[in-house]
């Protein structure tokens, strides 16, 4: 058994070898966006492997993901499986969420200037 940690939430869950990252996320109550039901067609469930090891990319994942992304540790959570070793993955912030966060921070900075 290994431990899978999700960033930025900081939540961890024990996993068994071969468990899908999406399944582990669900057990940890961590939301990984997806709308294709795990068929690697929406590409919304991208994660970044920060440390540790996940399974090798599946043939479907290799077809869908640029090789450069795979080399950088960017994977699809609906295809990546745990290996029984401890690892940490980062769930990237959505573009929309980052735009809203930046706008709120800007507004807060302006209010502090008053």
PyMOL CGO cylinders between C-alpha atoms (Angstrom):
from pymol import cmd
from pymol.cgo import CYLINDER

trace = [
    CYLINDER, 0.00, 0.00, 0.00, 1.14, 3.49, -0.80, 0.3, 1, 1, 1, 1, 1, 1,
    CYLINDER, 1.14, 3.49, -0.80, -0.03, 6.97, 0.02, 0.3, 1, 1, 1, 1, 1, 1,
    CYLINDER, -0.03, 6.97, 0.02, -1.21, 9.40, -2.67, 0.3, 1, 1, 1, 1, 1, 1,
    CYLINDER, -1.21, 9.40, -2.67, -1.15, 13.10, -1.78, 0.3, 1, 1, 1, 1, 1, 1,
    CYLINDER, -1.15, 13.10, -1.78, -3.11, 15.68, -3.73, 0.3, 1, 1, 1, 1, 1, 1,
    CYLINDER, -3.11, 15.68, -3.73, -1.91, 19.26, -4.02, 0.3, 1, 1, 1, 1, 1, 1,
    CYLINDER, -1.91, 19.26, -4.02, -2.92, 22.01, -3.51, 0.3, 1, 1, 1, 1, 1, 1,
    CYLINDER, -2.92, 22.01, -3.51, -5.56, 20.44, -1.24, 0.3, 1, 1, 1, 1, 1, 1,
    CYLINDER, -5.56, 20.44, -1.24, -2.92, 18.67, 0.83, 0.3, 1, 1, 1, 1, 1, 1,
    CYLINDER, -2.92, 18.67, 0.83, -5.18, 15.65, 1.27, 0.3, 1, 1, 1, 1, 1, 1,
    CYLINDER, -5.18, 15.65, 1.27, -3.74, 12.13, 1.29, 0.3, 1, 1, 1, 1, 1, 1,
    CYLINDER, -3.74, 12.13, 1.29, -5.24, 8.69, 0.92, 0.3, 1, 1, 1, 1, 1, 1,
    CYLINDER, -5.24, 8.69, 0.92, -3.86, 5.16, 1.11, 0.3, 1, 1, 1, 1, 1, 1,
    CYLINDER, -3.86, 5.16, 1.11, -3.95, 3.40, -2.24, 0.3, 1, 1, 1, 1, 1, 1,
    CYLINDER, -3.95, 3.40, -2.24, -3.51, -0.11, -3.51, 0.3, 1, 1, 1, 1, 1, 1,
    CYLINDER, -3.51, -0.11, -3.51, -1.30, -0.86, -6.53, 0.3, 1, 1, 1, 1, 1, 1,
    CYLINDER, -1.30, -0.86, -6.53, -3.23, -0.42, -9.79, 0.3, 1, 1, 1, 1, 1, 1,
    CYLINDER, -3.23, -0.42, -9.79, -5.84, 1.96, -8.39, 0.3, 1, 1, 1, 1, 1, 1,
    CYLINDER, -5.84, 1.96, -8.39, -6.85, 4.77, -10.75, 0.3, 1, 1, 1, 1, 1, 1,
    CYLINDER, -6.85, 4.77, -10.75, -5.90, 8.24, -9.57, 0.3, 1, 1, 1, 1, 1, 1,
    CYLINDER, -5.90, 8.24, -9.57, -9.50, 9.38, -10.11, 0.3, 1, 1, 1, 1, 1, 1,
    CYLINDER, -9.50, 9.38, -10.11, -10.69, 6.62, -7.78, 0.3, 1, 1, 1, 1, 1, 1,
    CYLINDER, -10.69, 6.62, -7.78, -8.17, 7.62, -5.13, 0.3, 1, 1, 1, 1, 1, 1,
    CYLINDER, -8.17, 7.62, -5.13, -9.19, 11.27, -5.49, 0.3, 1, 1, 1, 1, 1, 1,
    CYLINDER, -9.19, 11.27, -5.49, -12.81, 10.34, -4.96, 0.3, 1, 1, 1, 1, 1, 1,
    CYLINDER, -12.81, 10.34, -4.96, -11.86, 8.44, -1.79, 0.3, 1, 1, 1, 1, 1, 1,
    CYLINDER, -11.86, 8.44, -1.79, -9.94, 11.50, -0.55, 0.3, 1, 1, 1, 1, 1, 1,
    CYLINDER, -9.94, 11.50, -0.55, -12.86, 13.79, -1.48, 0.3, 1, 1, 1, 1, 1, 1,
    CYLINDER, -12.86, 13.79, -1.48, -10.69, 15.69, -3.91, 0.3, 1, 1, 1, 1, 1, 1,
    CYLINDER, -10.69, 15.69, -3.91, -12.32, 16.98, -7.10, 0.3, 1, 1, 1, 1, 1, 1,
    CYLINDER, -12.32, 16.98, -7.10, -10.52, 16.28, -10.36, 0.3, 1, 1, 1, 1, 1, 1,
    CYLINDER, -10.52, 16.28, -10.36, -12.56, 17.81, -13.19, 0.3, 1, 1, 1, 1, 1, 1,
    CYLINDER, -12.56, 17.81, -13.19, -13.67, 15.47, -15.94, 0.3, 1, 1, 1, 1, 1, 1,
    CYLINDER, -13.67, 15.47, -15.94, -16.66, 15.06, -18.17, 0.3, 1, 1, 1, 1, 1, 1,
    CYLINDER, -16.66, 15.06, -18.17, -15.88, 12.02, -20.32, 0.3, 1, 1, 1, 1, 1, 1,
    CYLINDER, -15.88, 12.02, -20.32, -16.36, 9.38, -17.63, 0.3, 1, 1, 1, 1, 1, 1,
    CYLINDER, -16.36, 9.38, -17.63, -12.75, 8.20, -17.74, 0.3, 1, 1, 1, 1, 1, 1,
    CYLINDER, -12.75, 8.20, -17.74, -12.41, 7.63, -21.49, 0.3, 1, 1, 1, 1, 1, 1,
    CYLINDER, -12.41, 7.63, -21.49, -9.52, 10.09, -21.95, 0.3, 1, 1, 1, 1, 1, 1,
    CYLINDER, -9.52, 10.09, -21.95, -11.50, 12.12, -24.44, 0.3, 1, 1, 1, 1, 1, 1,
    CYLINDER, -11.50, 12.12, -24.44, -12.05, 15.41, -22.59, 0.3, 1, 1, 1, 1, 1, 1,
    CYLINDER, -12.05, 15.41, -22.59, -8.45, 15.81, -21.31, 0.3, 1, 1, 1, 1, 1, 1,
    CYLINDER, -8.45, 15.81, -21.31, -9.80, 17.77, -18.32, 0.3, 1, 1, 1, 1, 1, 1,
    CYLINDER, -9.80, 17.77, -18.32, -8.33, 15.47, -15.67, 0.3, 1, 1, 1, 1, 1, 1,
    CYLINDER, -8.33, 15.47, -15.67, -4.70, 16.44, -16.21, 0.3, 1, 1, 1, 1, 1, 1,
    CYLINDER, -4.70, 16.44, -16.21, -2.50, 16.14, -13.17, 0.3, 1, 1, 1, 1, 1, 1,
    CYLINDER, -2.50, 16.14, -13.17, 1.20, 16.76, -12.61, 0.3, 1, 1, 1, 1, 1, 1,
    CYLINDER, 1.20, 16.76, -12.61, 3.31, 14.12, -10.92, 0.3, 1, 1, 1, 1, 1, 1,
    CYLINDER, 3.31, 14.12, -10.92, 5.34, 16.04, -8.32, 0.3, 1, 1, 1, 1, 1, 1,
    CYLINDER, 5.34, 16.04, -8.32, 7.10, 13.11, -6.66, 0.3, 1, 1, 1, 1, 1, 1,
    CYLINDER, 7.10, 13.11, -6.66, 6.99, 9.33, -6.58, 0.3, 1, 1, 1, 1, 1, 1,
    CYLINDER, 6.99, 9.33, -6.58, 5.87, 7.09, -9.42, 0.3, 1, 1, 1, 1, 1, 1,
    CYLINDER, 5.87, 7.09, -9.42, 2.66, 6.25, -11.26, 0.3, 1, 1, 1, 1, 1, 1,
    CYLINDER, 2.66, 6.25, -11.26, 2.03, 3.53, -13.83, 0.3, 1, 1, 1, 1, 1, 1,
    CYLINDER, 2.03, 3.53, -13.83, 3.45, 3.90, -17.31, 0.3, 1, 1, 1, 1, 1, 1,
    CYLINDER, 3.45, 3.90, -17.31, 1.19, 5.88, -19.67, 0.3, 1, 1, 1, 1, 1, 1,
    CYLINDER, 1.19, 5.88, -19.67, -1.49, 3.74, -21.30, 0.3, 1, 1, 1, 1, 1, 1,
    CYLINDER, -1.49, 3.74, -21.30, -1.62, 3.46, -25.12, 0.3, 1, 1, 1, 1, 1, 1,
    CYLINDER, -1.62, 3.46, -25.12, -4.73, 5.67, -25.08, 0.3, 1, 1, 1, 1, 1, 1,
    CYLINDER, -4.73, 5.67, -25.08, -2.94, 8.26, -22.97, 0.3, 1, 1, 1, 1, 1, 1,
    CYLINDER, -2.94, 8.26, -22.97, 0.05, 8.20, -25.34, 0.3, 1, 1, 1, 1, 1, 1,
    CYLINDER, 0.05, 8.20, -25.34, -2.29, 8.88, -28.29, 0.3, 1, 1, 1, 1, 1, 1,
    CYLINDER, -2.29, 8.88, -28.29, -4.04, 11.77, -26.56, 0.3, 1, 1, 1, 1, 1, 1,
    CYLINDER, -4.04, 11.77, -26.56, -1.19, 13.51, -24.73, 0.3, 1, 1, 1, 1, 1, 1,
    CYLINDER, -1.19, 13.51, -24.73, 1.80, 15.26, -26.29, 0.3, 1, 1, 1, 1, 1, 1,
    CYLINDER, 1.80, 15.26, -26.29, 5.02, 13.35, -25.62, 0.3, 1, 1, 1, 1, 1, 1,
    CYLINDER, 5.02, 13.35, -25.62, 6.56, 16.49, -24.12, 0.3, 1, 1, 1, 1, 1, 1,
    CYLINDER, 6.56, 16.49, -24.12, 3.76, 16.69, -21.52, 0.3, 1, 1, 1, 1, 1, 1,
    CYLINDER, 3.76, 16.69, -21.52, 4.28, 13.05, -20.57, 0.3, 1, 1, 1, 1, 1, 1,
    CYLINDER, 4.28, 13.05, -20.57, 8.01, 13.70, -20.13, 0.3, 1, 1, 1, 1, 1, 1,
    CYLINDER, 8.01, 13.70, -20.13, 7.16, 16.61, -17.81, 0.3, 1, 1, 1, 1, 1, 1,
    CYLINDER, 7.16, 16.61, -17.81, 5.03, 14.31, -15.64, 0.3, 1, 1, 1, 1, 1, 1,
    CYLINDER, 5.03, 14.31, -15.64, 1.68, 15.56, -16.90, 0.3, 1, 1, 1, 1, 1, 1,
    CYLINDER, 1.68, 15.56, -16.90, -0.77, 12.68, -16.89, 0.3, 1, 1, 1, 1, 1, 1,
    CYLINDER, -0.77, 12.68, -16.89, -4.48, 11.97, -17.21, 0.3, 1, 1, 1, 1, 1, 1,
    CYLINDER, -4.48, 11.97, -17.21, -5.92, 11.00, -13.83, 0.3, 1, 1, 1, 1, 1, 1,
    CYLINDER, -5.92, 11.00, -13.83, -8.48, 8.76, -15.52, 0.3, 1, 1, 1, 1, 1, 1,
    CYLINDER, -8.48, 8.76, -15.52, -5.67, 6.65, -17.01, 0.3, 1, 1, 1, 1, 1, 1,
    CYLINDER, -5.67, 6.65, -17.01, -2.81, 6.88, -14.48, 0.3, 1, 1, 1, 1, 1, 1,
    CYLINDER, -2.81, 6.88, -14.48, -2.68, 4.20, -11.81, 0.3, 1, 1, 1, 1, 1, 1,
    CYLINDER, -2.68, 4.20, -11.81, -0.89, 4.01, -8.50, 0.3, 1, 1, 1, 1, 1, 1,
    CYLINDER, -0.89, 4.01, -8.50, 2.09, 1.67, -8.08, 0.3, 1, 1, 1, 1, 1, 1,
    CYLINDER, 2.09, 1.67, -8.08, 1.98, 1.02, -4.36, 0.3, 1, 1, 1, 1, 1, 1,
    CYLINDER, 1.98, 1.02, -4.36, 4.64, 3.66, -3.71, 0.3, 1, 1, 1, 1, 1, 1,
    CYLINDER, 4.64, 3.66, -3.71, 4.00, 7.00, -2.05, 0.3, 1, 1, 1, 1, 1, 1,
    CYLINDER, 4.00, 7.00, -2.05, 3.54, 9.81, -4.54, 0.3, 1, 1, 1, 1, 1, 1,
    CYLINDER, 3.54, 9.81, -4.54, 2.29, 13.36, -4.81, 0.3, 1, 1, 1, 1, 1, 1,
    CYLINDER, 2.29, 13.36, -4.81, 0.26, 14.84, -7.66, 0.3, 1, 1, 1, 1, 1, 1,
    CYLINDER, 0.26, 14.84, -7.66, -0.77, 18.41, -8.31, 0.3, 1, 1, 1, 1, 1, 1,
    CYLINDER, -0.77, 18.41, -8.31, -4.18, 19.28, -9.74, 0.3, 1, 1, 1, 1, 1, 1,
    CYLINDER, -4.18, 19.28, -9.74, -3.61, 22.40, -11.85, 0.3, 1, 1, 1, 1, 1, 1,
    CYLINDER, -3.61, 22.40, -11.85, -5.88, 25.33, -11.24, 0.3, 1, 1, 1, 1, 1, 1,
    CYLINDER, -5.88, 25.33, -11.24, -8.36, 25.89, -14.05, 0.3, 1, 1, 1, 1, 1, 1,
    CYLINDER, -8.36, 25.89, -14.05, -7.81, 28.97, -16.20, 0.3, 1, 1, 1, 1, 1, 1,
    CYLINDER, -7.81, 28.97, -16.20, -11.20, 30.36, -15.25, 0.3, 1, 1, 1, 1, 1, 1,
    CYLINDER, -11.20, 30.36, -15.25, -10.50, 29.94, -11.55, 0.3, 1, 1, 1, 1, 1, 1,
    CYLINDER, -10.50, 29.94, -11.55, -7.10, 31.63, -11.88, 0.3, 1, 1, 1, 1, 1, 1,
    CYLINDER, -7.10, 31.63, -11.88, -8.68, 34.61, -13.69, 0.3, 1, 1, 1, 1, 1, 1,
    CYLINDER, -8.68, 34.61, -13.69, -11.31, 35.01, -10.95, 0.3, 1, 1, 1, 1, 1, 1,
    CYLINDER, -11.31, 35.01, -10.95, -8.67, 34.67, -8.20, 0.3, 1, 1, 1, 1, 1, 1,
    CYLINDER, -8.67, 34.67, -8.20, -6.47, 37.32, -9.85, 0.3, 1, 1, 1, 1, 1, 1,
    CYLINDER, -6.47, 37.32, -9.85, -9.45, 39.70, -10.16, 0.3, 1, 1, 1, 1, 1, 1,
    CYLINDER, -9.45, 39.70, -10.16, -10.36, 39.22, -6.50, 0.3, 1, 1, 1, 1, 1, 1,
    CYLINDER, -10.36, 39.22, -6.50, -6.77, 39.82, -5.39, 0.3, 1, 1, 1, 1, 1, 1,
    CYLINDER, -6.77, 39.82, -5.39, -6.62, 42.98, -7.49, 0.3, 1, 1, 1, 1, 1, 1,
    CYLINDER, -6.62, 42.98, -7.49, -9.88, 44.22, -5.98, 0.3, 1, 1, 1, 1, 1, 1,
    CYLINDER, -9.88, 44.22, -5.98, -8.61, 43.48, -2.47, 0.3, 1, 1, 1, 1, 1, 1,
    CYLINDER, -8.61, 43.48, -2.47, -5.36, 45.37, -3.17, 0.3, 1, 1, 1, 1, 1, 1,
    CYLINDER, -5.36, 45.37, -3.17, -7.34, 48.38, -4.41, 0.3, 1, 1, 1, 1, 1, 1,
    CYLINDER, -7.34, 48.38, -4.41, -9.52, 48.36, -1.31, 0.3, 1, 1, 1, 1, 1, 1,
    CYLINDER, -9.52, 48.36, -1.31, -6.43, 48.30, 0.93, 0.3, 1, 1, 1, 1, 1, 1,
    CYLINDER, -6.43, 48.30, 0.93, -5.09, 51.40, -0.79, 0.3, 1, 1, 1, 1, 1, 1,
    CYLINDER, -5.09, 51.40, -0.79, -8.17, 53.40, 0.22, 0.3, 1, 1, 1, 1, 1, 1,
]
cmd.load_cgo(trace, "trace")
